[in-house]
Amino acid sequence: GEKSPRAAHHSQHTQNTYTAAMGQCQSATKDVESMVNESSGRKRGAKPLNESGRKRSAITIAHEPSEEIRAAKAAAAEAAEAERKAELKRRGGAVIVVQKYSRGKAGRAKAEATCPPCVEACKRFVIDKQAAEFGTCVCGFKKEGHSKRALAQGSAKLKRMGSVELRKKMVQ
């Protein structure tokens, strides 16, 4: 059969696209070929030693970024780094300071030097198994900071508290 006008237009469009793409590939290959010939000292228009050598050199050169691209990437990286530093300076470096003191040995040393998070020791001593120092209660105070009554009651399960209760208990 005969093609519909739409199918004919589609096949013509496909053919035009293919022809344009092939023309671009051929011109790119010629540009690369001329660069290879100039760099190797051969005359312009001279055929390469073999067909596979031309393709291999075209592929190698096409995938290596130029100096301008490398310089642009380096400039973009420097600009991003400068922007990041400016943002940290604007915030006063608070994020880094908080992480530094909330983690690791430095954070534990600072907490030990200042005060525990609670205003006073709790009424029932419960050992914190994950504490940095053995014998510390979950409230942050050491065993010596608790009353005899708190020690006499023994360990118990932790009671779930809401935010209002926690705010009253914690240091402002």
Secondary structure by P-SEA (a helix, b strand, c coil): ccccaaaaaaaaaaaaaaaaaaaaaaaaaaaaaaaaaaaaccccccccccaaaaaaaaaaaaacccaaaaaaaaaaaaaaaaaaaaaaaaacaaaaaaaaaaccaaaaaaaaaccccccccccbbbbccccccccccccccccccccaaaaaaccccbbbbcaaaaaaaccc
